[in-house]
Amino acid sequence: MKPIFKIMIVDDEMLVRQGIKHLLDWENEGYRIVGEAANGLEALNMMDEVSPHIIITDIVMPIMGGEKLVKIVKEKYPHIEVIVLSSFSEYDYVRSTFQSGVADYILKPKLEADYLLSILNKTTAKLVGMEMSDQGTDPGEKQILLVIEKLMTGYESGLEPALLHAKFPHPLFAFFGADMRHIKDSGDRLTFTQKIEKGLSTLPLGDTVFIRLKFVNDSVIYLLNANPEQWDELVIELRYLVSEMDHWARETHFVISQSFTDFNKLGEIYRDNYLKLTRYSFYLPDRSLIENDHLPSLPRAYQEYDMGELMEQLKRKQYQKAFTGFLEYVHLRSMDYRTDIFEFKSLLGNFIFNVATTLGKMKYETGGLEASKYDFFRKIDEAMYAGDAIAVVEAFIREAERAIGETNLTTNPNMTRLLEYIQTHYADPITLTGVARQFHFNASYLSSHFTAQNGEGFNEYLNKVRLEKAMELLVTTEKTISDISASVGYSDQSYFTKVFKKQAGISPSQYRRRDVERP
């Protein structure tokens, strides 16, 4: 029988509380509303009485707001999960609550039943996972886990030196974990963690210690304790473990934090290093393993985007300049994996809001834009990666172009210059990653964007350009096939011949001979 999870709603607006209460058939979905409060203090006063599993709370409330409520709840009732209701303008508050350990947040402008239910189901799956992780834990380990949990949530806690050394005999610590957002089923999550633990328990470094922490924010996290002299070897083994995770590795992002020797700094490393690394996957979707000591290079310096200038460009009807300028900026910004995700999504949402508002004031027919605006906000909020969020903005821009009666305004001048660059530098050892850096694109996004714009992938296009040049040289010069191969960018003649034959259907020598034999 499916368990019933108890929900408390905290919001100073009665209409909001009533709206949430009537949004779902709660009992049928496995939930029960057990209490509601108009501010954080009221919620705390009734906490012991109603014992909720999950709290859904607003941020800005009188007497006690959501930020302070979250902090107190996670200190006194760490087993209770908290979901925050917020708007784009409350960015700083939301970031603070995440540091305190909230489960998730929902944007208030478009609170829909299906989306709320998906967040609740994801949160309860984590609660089930916590219960599973507690099974079979000995009392000493439970005490250690409690201390670690307090340190991770920002509170001081101590552990007897004897107990600490008994569990962790080595001086070096590090976090190793994996993002599990793509794994929805709690049973699959348990299978996933068991596979990781089997790999950890069979490491050739026999004296390395690991302990699984509770599921936190859709992640499974392990604290590793190792001999400092074996750290480099341990990292290599962890890389191999990730590569052996089969299809899981294509759906998740693993993280290795920086190492540390002071156990009391565990919370600081978790909050300031490990959590940051987990967020980097938003900008690095192709990296199955993100290591503190092996991060990609950062883009050149950039200035903050001037939204006022955007609106002035729109008023002057400089639509192409406005739209492409913003897209170029966010492409560059998406290469800086340090950028706060909420801030990045807020920038995209503000762009949509300002464009829709400005075009409406200019008397364009923007009813469709206004009607779909919140749908674009929701899709940006749900985007798993920066490239997905940017694609939502591009879809909005196409809608805006239709509203102003012009199309094809957003042919990105960078794409035109990129194609010209390939035509000029085809003989050089150019790669997608190198070109992305040259033109300030996120490499993963460029791959999909290039295909969408040109009907073929980057490598296919590059090979086509190179082979067209090779065909020209074969019939207009007497250069050897080896020289032609090198002159169009192929250092390996056999590979050149293989690619040429696949494209033309015959080998380079046959192509040259056929041309000579033509009447």
VEXRO-261124 format. One line per field, with one value per residue (C-alpha): residue number from 1; residue in one letter; chain; z, y, x. Coordinates in nm, 2 decimals, always signed. Layout:
BEGIN
seq <- NUM/...
type <- A/...
mol <- A/...
w <- Z/...
v <- Y/...
u <- X/...
//
This chain:
BEGIN
seq <- 1/2/3/4/5/6/7/8/9/10/11/12/13/14/15/16/17/18/19/20/21/22/23/24/25/26/27/28/29/30/31/32/33/34/35/36/37/38/39/40/41/42/43/44/45/46/47/48/49/50/51/52/53/54/55/56/57/58/59/60/61/62/63/64/65/66/67/68/69/70/71/72/73/74/75/76/77/78/79/80/81/82/83/84/85/86/87/88/89/90/91/92/93/94/95/96/97/98/99/100/101/102/103/104/105/106/107/108/109/110/111/112/113/114/115/116/117/118/119/120/121/122/123/124/125/126/127/128/129/130/131/132/133/134/135/136/137/138/139/140/141/142/143/144/145/146/147/148/149/150/151/152/153/154/155/156/157/158/159/160/161/162/163/164/165/166/167/168/169/170/171/172/173/174/175/176/177/178/179/180/181/182/183/184/185/186/187/188/189/190/191/192/193/194/195/196/197/198/199/200/201/202/203/204/205/206/207/208/209/210/211/212/213/214/215/216/217/218/219/220/221/222/223/224/225/226/227/228/229/230/231/232/233/234/235/236/237/238/239/240/241/242/243/244/245/246/247/248/249/250/251/252/253/254/255/256/257/258/259/260/261/262/263/264/265/266/267/268/269/270/271/272/273/274/275/276/277/278/279/280/281/282/283/284/285/286/287/288/289/290/291/292/293/294/295/296/297/298/299/300/301/302/303/304/305/306/307/308/309/310/311/312/313/314/315/316/317/318/319/320/321/322/323/324/325/326/327/328/329/330/331/332/333/334/335/336/337/338/339/340/341/342/343/344/345/346/347/348/349/350/351/352/353/354/355/356/357/358/359/360/361/362/363/364/365/366/367/368/369/370/371/372/373/374/375/376/377/378/379/380/381/382/383/384/385/386/387/388/389/390/391/392/393/394/395/396/397/398/399/400/401/402/403/404/405/406/407/408/409/410/411/412/413/414/415/416/417/418/419/420/421/422/423/424/425/426/427/428/429/430/431/432/433/434/435/436/437/438/439/440/441/442/443/444/445/446/447/448/449/450/451/452/453/454/455/456/457/458/459/460/461/462/463/464/465/466/467/468/469/470/471/472/473/474/475/476/477/478/479/480/481/482/483/484/485/486/487/488/489/490/491/492/493/494/495/496/497/498/499/500/501/502/503/504/505/506/507/508/509/510/511/512/513/514/515/516/517/518/519
type <- M/K/P/I/F/K/I/M/I/V/D/D/E/M/L/V/R/Q/G/I/K/H/L/L/D/W/E/N/E/G/Y/R/I/V/G/E/A/A/N/G/L/E/A/L/N/M/M/D/E/V/S/P/H/I/I/I/T/D/I/V/M/P/I/M/G/G/E/K/L/V/K/I/V/K/E/K/Y/P/H/I/E/V/I/V/L/S/S/F/S/E/Y/D/Y/V/R/S/T/F/Q/S/G/V/A/D/Y/I/L/K/P/K/L/E/A/D/Y/L/L/S/I/L/N/K/T/T/A/K/L/V/G/M/E/M/S/D/Q/G/T/D/P/G/E/K/Q/I/L/L/V/I/E/K/L/M/T/G/Y/E/S/G/L/E/P/A/L/L/H/A/K/F/P/H/P/L/F/A/F/F/G/A/D/M/R/H/I/K/D/S/G/D/R/L/T/F/T/Q/K/I/E/K/G/L/S/T/L/P/L/G/D/T/V/F/I/R/L/K/F/V/N/D/S/V/I/Y/L/L/N/A/N/P/E/Q/W/D/E/L/V/I/E/L/R/Y/L/V/S/E/M/D/H/W/A/R/E/T/H/F/V/I/S/Q/S/F/T/D/F/N/K/L/G/E/I/Y/R/D/N/Y/L/K/L/T/R/Y/S/F/Y/L/P/D/R/S/L/I/E/N/D/H/L/P/S/L/P/R/A/Y/Q/E/Y/D/M/G/E/L/M/E/Q/L/K/R/K/Q/Y/Q/K/A/F/T/G/F/L/E/Y/V/H/L/R/S/M/D/Y/R/T/D/I/F/E/F/K/S/L/L/G/N/F/I/F/N/V/A/T/T/L/G/K/M/K/Y/E/T/G/G/L/E/A/S/K/Y/D/F/F/R/K/I/D/E/A/M/Y/A/G/D/A/I/A/V/V/E/A/F/I/R/E/A/E/R/A/I/G/E/T/N/L/T/T/N/P/N/M/T/R/L/L/E/Y/I/Q/T/H/Y/A/D/P/I/T/L/T/G/V/A/R/Q/F/H/F/N/A/S/Y/L/S/S/H/F/T/A/Q/N/G/E/G/F/N/E/Y/L/N/K/V/R/L/E/K/A/M/E/L/L/V/T/T/E/K/T/I/S/D/I/S/A/S/V/G/Y/S/D/Q/S/Y/F/T/K/V/F/K/K/Q/A/G/I/S/P/S/Q/Y/R/R/R/D/V/E/R/P
mol <- A/A/A/A/A/A/A/A/A/A/A/A/A/A/A/A/A/A/A/A/A/A/A/A/A/A/A/A/A/A/A/A/A/A/A/A/A/A/A/A/A/A/A/A/A/A/A/A/A/A/A/A/A/A/A/A/A/A/A/A/A/A/A/A/A/A/A/A/A/A/A/A/A/A/A/A/A/A/A/A/A/A/A/A/A/A/A/A/A/A/A/A/A/A/A/A/A/A/A/A/A/A/A/A/A/A/A/A/A/A/A/A/A/A/A/A/A/A/A/A/A/A/A/A/A/A/A/A/A/A/A/A/A/A/A/A/A/A/A/A/A/A/A/A/A/A/A/A/A/A/A/A/A/A/A/A/A/A/A/A/A/A/A/A/A/A/A/A/A/A/A/A/A/A/A/A/A/A/A/A/A/A/A/A/A/A/A/A/A/A/A/A/A/A/A/A/A/A/A/A/A/A/A/A/A/A/A/A/A/A/A/A/A/A/A/A/A/A/A/A/A/A/A/A/A/A/A/A/A/A/A/A/A/A/A/A/A/A/A/A/A/A/A/A/A/A/A/A/A/A/A/A/A/A/A/A/A/A/A/A/A/A/A/A/A/A/A/A/A/A/A/A/A/A/A/A/A/A/A/A/A/A/A/A/A/A/A/A/A/A/A/A/A/A/A/A/A/A/A/A/A/A/A/A/A/A/A/A/A/A/A/A/A/A/A/A/A/A/A/A/A/A/A/A/A/A/A/A/A/A/A/A/A/A/A/A/A/A/A/A/A/A/A/A/A/A/A/A/A/A/A/A/A/A/A/A/A/A/A/A/A/A/A/A/A/A/A/A/A/A/A/A/A/A/A/A/A/A/A/A/A/A/A/A/A/A/A/A/A/A/A/A/A/A/A/A/A/A/A/A/A/A/A/A/A/A/A/A/A/A/A/A/A/A/A/A/A/A/A/A/A/A/A/A/A/A/A/A/A/A/A/A/A/A/A/A/A/A/A/A/A/A/A/A/A/A/A/A/A/A/A/A/A/A/A/A/A/A/A/A/A/A/A/A/A/A/A/A/A/A/A/A/A/A/A/A/A/A/A/A/A/A/A/A/A/A/A/A/A/A/A/A/A/A/A/A/A/A/A/A/A/A/A/A/A/A/A/A/A/A/A/A/A/A/A/A/A/A/A
w <- +0.00/-0.10/+0.21/+0.27/+0.30/+0.51/+0.37/+0.54/+0.34/+0.46/+0.29/+0.41/+0.13/+0.21/-0.15/-0.24/+0.04/-0.08/-0.44/-0.35/-0.14/-0.44/-0.70/-0.66/-0.54/-0.26/-0.10/-0.44/-0.52/-0.18/+0.01/+0.29/+0.38/+0.76/+0.84/+0.70/+0.84/+0.75/+0.84/+0.96/+1.33/+1.31/+1.12/+1.39/+1.66/+1.51/+1.38/+1.66/+1.64/+1.27/+1.20/+0.83/+0.59/+0.35/+0.39/+0.10/+0.19/+0.05/+0.08/+0.17/+0.47/+0.78/+1.13/+1.00/+0.63/+0.45/+0.46/+0.84/+0.86/+0.63/+0.84/+1.17/+1.03/+0.88/+1.22/+1.44/+1.20/+0.94/+0.82/+0.70/+0.33/+0.23/-0.11/-0.16/-0.36/-0.53/-0.81/-1.03/-0.82/-0.50/-0.63/-0.33/-0.09/-0.29/-0.31/+0.07/+0.13/-0.10/+0.11/+0.41/+0.23/+0.06/-0.16/-0.45/-0.55/-0.77/-0.95/-0.83/-1.16/-1.31/-1.03/-1.22/-1.08/-1.29/-1.22/-0.84/-0.84/-1.02/-0.76/-0.47/-0.62/-0.67/-0.31/-0.16/-0.37/-0.19/+0.15/+0.06/-0.03/+0.31/+0.48/+0.27/+0.35/+0.73/+0.72/+0.87/+1.00/+1.34/+1.63/+1.59/+1.22/+1.29/+1.53/+1.27/+1.00/+1.23/+1.29/+0.92/+0.84/+1.09/+0.94/+0.59/+0.68/+0.83/+1.20/+1.43/+1.57/+1.73/+1.72/+1.97/+1.83/+1.91/+1.72/+1.43/+1.40/+1.44/+1.14/+0.94/+0.99/+0.72/+0.72/+0.38/+0.29/-0.02/-0.14/-0.43/-0.56/-0.85/-0.97/-0.99/-1.14/-1.45/-1.23/-1.13/-0.98/-0.62/-0.70/-0.98/-0.76/-0.51/-0.78/-0.90/-0.56/-0.51/-0.83/-0.72/-0.38/-0.54/-0.74/-0.44/-0.23/-0.49/-0.54/-0.55/-0.28/-0.01/+0.29/+0.14/+0.35/+0.22/+0.38/+0.21/+0.32/+0.29/-0.05/-0.08/-0.36/-0.60/-0.54/-0.37/-0.19/-0.04/+0.20/+0.11/+0.35/+0.20/+0.24/+0.09/-0.09/-0.28/-0.37/-0.73/-0.78/-0.61/-0.86/-1.15/-1.00/-0.96/-1.32/-1.42/-1.20/-1.37/-1.71/-1.60/-1.50/-1.84/-1.94/-1.60/-1.69/-1.99/-1.77/-1.46/-1.36/-1.11/-0.90/-0.71/-0.47/-0.36/-0.09/+0.27/+0.59/+0.86/+0.93/+1.09/+0.75/+0.60/+0.58/+0.43/+0.15/+0.09/+0.05/-0.11/-0.33/-0.38/-0.44/-0.68/-0.88/-0.91/-1.05/-1.31/-1.50/-1.61/-1.83/-1.90/-2.01/-2.19/-1.88/-1.70/-1.43/-1.30/-1.10/-0.89/-1.01/-1.38/-1.49/-1.84/-1.92/-1.88/-2.15/-2.19/-1.96/-2.03/-1.90/-1.75/-2.00/-2.04/-2.05/-2.09/-2.41/-2.53/-2.49/-2.66/-2.96/-2.98/-2.97/-3.25/-3.44/-3.44/-3.39/-3.54/-3.34/-3.02/-3.06/-3.19/-2.94/-2.66/-2.80/-2.85/-2.49/-2.33/-2.55/-2.40/-2.05/-2.08/-2.12/-1.77/-1.56/-1.25/-1.33/-1.08/-1.26/-1.10/-1.21/-1.56/-1.59/-1.44/-1.72/-1.98/-1.82/-1.79/-2.16/-2.25/-2.01/-2.14/-2.51/-2.47/-2.27/-2.50/-2.82/-2.65/-2.58/-2.94/-3.04/-3.20/-3.17/-2.88/-2.74/-2.83/-2.67/-2.35/-2.34/-2.39/-2.18/-1.86/-2.06/-2.17/-1.81/-1.70/-1.97/-1.88/-1.52/-1.60/-1.84/-1.73/-1.92/-2.04/-2.41/-2.34/-2.17/-2.46/-2.71/-2.52/-2.57/-2.94/-2.97/-2.80/-3.05/-3.34/-3.19/-3.14/-3.51/-3.62/-3.39/-3.56/-3.91/-3.99/-4.01/-4.03/-3.83/-3.60/-3.85/-3.61/-3.77/-3.57/-3.76/-4.09/-3.98/-3.84/-4.19/-4.35/-4.09/-4.18/-4.55/-4.48/-4.22/-4.34/-4.38/-4.01/-3.73/-3.63/-3.39/-3.26/-2.92/-3.06/-3.30/-3.01/-2.80/-3.10/-3.15/-2.78/-2.80/-2.55/-2.73/-2.65/-2.76/-3.08/-3.18/-3.17/-3.30/-3.59/-3.70/-3.66/-3.87/-4.14/-4.17/-4.09/-3.80/-3.76/-3.86/-4.15/-4.28/-4.23/-4.41/-4.70/-4.73/-4.72/-4.97/-5.21/-5.20/-5.24/-5.55/-5.70/-5.64/-5.78/-6.12/-6.14/-6.01/-6.03/-5.65/-5.50/-5.30/-4.99/-5.05/-5.12/-4.81/-4.60/-4.78/-4.70/-4.33/-4.31/-4.16/-4.21/-4.58/-4.51/-4.31/-4.59/-4.84/-4.62/-4.58/-4.95/-5.06/-4.82/-4.96/-5.33/-5.36/-5.51/-5.40/-5.47/-5.73/-5.91/-5.90/-6.06/-6.32/-6.40/-6.46/-6.70/-6.89/-6.96/-7.33
v <- +0.00/+0.34/+0.56/+0.89/+1.18/+1.48/+1.83/+2.17/+2.49/+2.82/+3.14/+3.48/+3.50/+3.29/+3.28/+3.12/+2.86/+2.78/+2.76/+2.50/+2.30/+2.27/+2.22/+1.84/+1.54/+1.51/+1.18/+1.01/+1.11/+0.98/+1.31/+1.48/+1.85/+1.84/+2.21/+2.56/+2.87/+3.24/+3.28/+3.09/+3.14/+3.00/+2.70/+2.63/+2.65/+2.37/+2.16/+1.90/+1.87/+1.80/+1.64/+1.71/+1.52/+1.82/+2.19/+2.41/+2.77/+3.12/+3.33/+3.68/+3.68/+3.90/+3.81/+3.53/+3.47/+3.15/+3.20/+3.19/+2.92/+2.69/+2.75/+2.66/+2.36/+2.21/+2.26/+2.12/+1.88/+1.78/+1.49/+1.73/+1.84/+2.19/+2.32/+2.69/+2.91/+3.20/+3.45/+3.55/+3.87/+3.67/+3.53/+3.61/+3.46/+3.14/+3.10/+3.13/+2.86/+2.62/+2.67/+2.56/+2.24/+2.29/+2.01/+2.23/+2.55/+2.64/+2.96/+3.12/+3.28/+2.95/+2.70/+2.41/+2.08/+1.85/+2.04/+2.06/+1.68/+1.60/+1.81/+1.63/+1.29/+1.36/+1.48/+1.18/+0.95/+1.11/+1.05/+0.68/+0.67/+0.82/+0.54/+0.28/+0.43/+0.41/+0.04/-0.17/+0.13/+0.06/+0.31/+0.45/+0.51/+0.68/+0.92/+1.00/+1.05/+1.29/+1.49/+1.50/+1.61/+1.90/+2.01/+1.99/+2.22/+2.48/+2.40/+2.33/+1.98/+1.77/+1.41/+1.22/+1.18/+0.81/+0.75/+0.97/+0.78/+0.44/+0.51/+0.73/+0.61/+0.83/+1.20/+1.28/+1.33/+1.41/+1.40/+1.17/+1.18/+1.17/+1.36/+1.15/+1.39/+1.17/+0.87/+0.91/+0.57/+0.52/+0.15/+0.25/+0.50/+0.22/+0.00/+0.29/+0.34/-0.03/-0.04/+0.26/+0.10/-0.23/-0.04/+0.15/-0.17/-0.34/-0.07/-0.21/+0.05/-0.18/+0.06/+0.34/+0.41/+0.54/+0.61/+0.69/+1.01/+1.07/+1.16/+1.54/+1.75/+1.45/+1.34/+1.04/+1.15/+0.95/+1.08/+0.92/+0.87/+0.78/+0.77/+1.10/+0.90/+0.71/+1.01/+1.03/+0.66/+0.68/+0.95/+0.73/+0.44/+0.67/+0.78/+0.41/+0.34/+0.62/+0.48/+0.14/+0.27/+0.17/+0.37/+0.54/+0.74/+0.89/+1.01/+1.14/+1.36/+1.24/+1.48/+1.46/+1.75/+1.90/+1.69/+1.82/+1.71/+1.89/+1.69/+2.00/+2.18/+1.91/+2.15/+2.43/+2.20/+2.06/+2.40/+2.60/+2.33/+2.01/+2.19/+2.43/+2.15/+1.97/+2.29/+2.31/+2.03/+2.27/+2.43/+2.11/+1.85/+1.64/+1.58/+1.26/+1.34/+1.68/+1.71/+2.00/+1.96/+1.92/+2.20/+2.34/+2.69/+2.99/+3.23/+3.58/+3.85/+3.99/+4.28/+4.25/+4.27/+4.61/+4.54/+4.91/+4.91/+4.62/+4.81/+5.11/+4.90/+4.76/+5.10/+5.21/+4.89/+4.75/+4.40/+4.20/+4.39/+4.34/+3.97/+3.86/+4.07/+3.90/+3.56/+3.62/+3.74/+3.44/+3.20/+3.35/+3.36/+2.99/+2.91/+3.04/+2.74/+2.95/+3.15/+3.09/+2.89/+3.08/+3.41/+3.28/+3.16/+3.49/+3.68/+3.47/+3.53/+3.90/+3.92/+3.75/+3.98/+4.30/+4.21/+4.12/+4.43/+4.67/+4.53/+4.56/+4.93/+4.97/+4.87/+4.53/+4.25/+4.07/+3.88/+3.55/+3.64/+3.75/+3.43/+3.21/+3.42/+3.21/+2.89/+3.01/+3.10/+2.75/+2.58/+2.79/+2.70/+2.33/+2.33/+2.08/+2.25/+2.60/+2.50/+2.39/+2.72/+2.92/+2.71/+2.83/+3.19/+3.13/+2.98/+3.30/+3.52/+3.34/+3.41/+3.78/+3.80/+3.68/+3.94/+4.22/+4.08/+4.00/+3.66/+3.53/+3.82/+3.60/+3.44/+3.46/+3.66/+3.44/+3.14/+3.31/+3.41/+3.05/+2.90/+3.15/+3.05/+2.69/+2.77/+2.96/+2.73/+2.39/+2.28/+2.36/+2.10/+2.27/+2.10/+2.17/+2.26/+2.50/+2.67/+2.70/+2.88/+3.10/+3.22/+3.22/+2.93/+2.66/+2.35/+2.13/+2.39/+2.47/+2.10/+2.09/+2.45/+2.39/+2.09/+2.27/+2.57/+2.38/+2.04/+1.85/+1.82/+2.02/+1.73/+1.63/+1.99/+2.02/+1.69/+1.80/+2.13/+1.94/+1.68/+1.94/+2.11/+1.77/+1.69/+2.02/+1.96/+1.61/+1.73/+2.06/+1.97/+1.69/+1.68/+1.34/+1.20/+1.22/+1.59/+1.66/+1.48/+1.70/+2.02/+1.98/+1.90/+1.52/+1.41/+1.05/+0.95/+0.62/+0.80/+1.06/+0.78/+0.62/+0.94/+1.03/+0.69/+0.71/+1.05/+1.00/+0.63/+0.58/+0.62/+0.95/+0.77/+0.64/+0.98/+1.14/+0.86/+0.89/+1.26/+1.20/+0.93/+1.16/+1.26
u <- +0.00/+0.13/+0.22/+0.04/+0.28/+0.17/+0.20/+0.20/+0.13/+0.28/+0.18/+0.05/-0.21/-0.51/-0.61/-0.28/-0.32/-0.67/-0.55/-0.29/-0.54/-0.77/-0.50/-0.48/-0.69/-0.44/-0.55/-0.58/-0.22/-0.08/-0.07/-0.27/-0.28/-0.23/-0.18/-0.15/+0.00/+0.03/+0.39/+0.70/+0.63/+0.28/+0.42/+0.69/+0.43/+0.23/+0.52/+0.52/+0.14/+0.10/+0.45/+0.46/+0.68/+0.70/+0.65/+0.55/+0.64/+0.64/+0.96/+0.83/+0.59/+0.54/+0.67/+0.89/+0.97/+1.05/+1.42/+1.44/+1.18/+1.38/+1.70/+1.52/+1.34/+1.66/+1.83/+1.55/+1.37/+1.63/+1.41/+1.14/+1.18/+1.10/+0.97/+1.00/+0.75/+0.93/+0.94/+1.24/+1.27/+1.34/+1.67/+1.89/+1.64/+1.61/+1.98/+2.00/+1.74/+1.92/+2.23/+2.02/+1.91/+1.56/+1.45/+1.33/+1.16/+0.86/+0.79/+0.47/+0.35/+0.26/+0.19/+0.03/-0.10/+0.12/+0.43/+0.36/+0.29/+0.61/+0.81/+0.63/+0.68/+1.05/+1.08/+0.90/+1.12/+1.41/+1.24/+1.20/+1.56/+1.66/+1.46/+1.64/+1.98/+1.91/+1.84/+2.12/+2.31/+2.48/+2.44/+2.80/+2.75/+2.42/+2.59/+2.86/+2.59/+2.40/+2.72/+2.80/+2.44/+2.47/+2.80/+2.66/+2.36/+2.59/+2.58/+2.87/+2.89/+3.16/+3.27/+3.48/+3.83/+3.83/+3.50/+3.62/+3.95/+3.78/+3.56/+3.80/+4.16/+4.32/+4.38/+4.24/+3.87/+3.67/+3.31/+3.21/+2.86/+2.62/+2.32/+2.00/+1.75/+1.71/+1.63/+1.26/+1.18/+1.30/+1.38/+1.60/+1.78/+1.85/+1.98/+2.20/+2.35/+2.41/+2.60/+2.82/+2.88/+2.98/+3.24/+3.36/+3.39/+3.60/+3.85/+4.20/+4.29/+4.16/+4.20/+4.00/+3.68/+3.35/+3.02/+2.70/+2.53/+2.15/+2.01/+2.04/+1.88/+1.84/+2.20/+2.36/+2.68/+2.97/+3.23/+3.56/+3.85/+4.19/+4.56/+4.70/+4.97/+4.70/+4.48/+4.59/+4.54/+4.20/+4.09/+4.19/+3.99/+3.69/+3.71/+3.72/+3.42/+3.22/+3.31/+3.18/+2.83/+2.69/+2.38/+2.37/+2.67/+2.49/+2.21/+2.39/+2.68/+2.93/+3.14/+3.47/+3.52/+3.85/+4.02/+4.06/+4.22/+4.02/+3.70/+3.55/+3.57/+3.34/+3.04/+3.24/+3.38/+3.03/+2.86/+3.14/+3.29/+3.09/+2.75/+2.91/+3.06/+2.72/+2.57/+2.84/+2.67/+2.40/+2.67/+2.87/+2.62/+2.87/+3.08/+2.98/+3.25/+3.32/+3.64/+3.75/+4.11/+4.02/+3.78/+3.76/+3.91/+3.68/+3.57/+3.71/+3.58/+3.24/+3.03/+2.68/+2.40/+2.23/+1.86/+1.79/+1.99/+1.79/+1.46/+1.60/+1.71/+1.35/+1.20/+1.43/+1.31/+1.66/+1.52/+1.80/+2.06/+1.86/+1.79/+2.12/+2.31/+2.13/+2.18/+2.55/+2.57/+2.40/+2.60/+2.92/+2.77/+2.68/+3.05/+3.11/+3.01/+3.05/+2.74/+2.46/+2.19/+1.90/+2.06/+2.11/+1.75/+1.63/+1.82/+1.64/+1.31/+1.37/+1.45/+1.12/+0.93/+1.09/+1.06/+0.69/+0.62/+0.81/+0.65/+0.31/+0.37/+0.47/+0.12/+0.22/-0.03/+0.13/-0.17/-0.01/+0.32/+0.15/-0.06/+0.24/+0.49/+0.44/+0.47/+0.82/+0.90/+0.81/+1.01/+1.32/+1.27/+1.25/+1.55/+1.81/+2.09/+2.19/+2.15/+1.79/+1.71/+1.86/+1.65/+1.34/+1.45/+1.51/+1.16/+1.02/+1.22/+1.06/+0.72/+0.82/+0.93/+0.59/+0.43/+0.62/+0.56/+0.92/+1.09/+1.44/+1.57/+1.77/+2.00/+2.29/+2.58/+2.81/+2.68/+2.75/+3.10/+3.15/+3.08/+3.32/+3.58/+3.55/+3.58/+3.90/+4.06/+3.94/+4.31/+4.38/+4.32/+4.00/+3.76/+3.40/+3.54/+3.80/+3.55/+3.30/+3.56/+3.66/+3.30/+3.19/+2.95/+2.89/+3.03/+2.74/+2.49/+2.69/+2.67/+2.29/+2.25/+2.48/+2.28/+1.95/+2.07/+2.26/+2.08/+2.40/+2.65/+2.97/+3.20/+2.99/+3.00/+3.37/+3.44/+3.22/+3.42/+3.75/+3.64/+3.51/+3.85/+4.02/+3.81/+3.91/+4.28/+4.25/+4.13/+4.32/+4.67/+4.92/+4.98/+5.01/+4.72/+4.93/+5.00/+4.63/+4.53/+4.76/+4.66/+4.29/+4.34/+4.39/+4.72/+4.64/+4.61/+4.44/+4.17/+4.13/+4.09/+3.82/+3.63/+3.66/+3.53/+3.24/+3.14/+3.22/+3.16/+3.51/+3.87/+4.06/+4.28/+3.97/+3.81/+4.12/+4.14/+3.77/+3.81/+4.11/+3.92/+3.62/+3.59
//
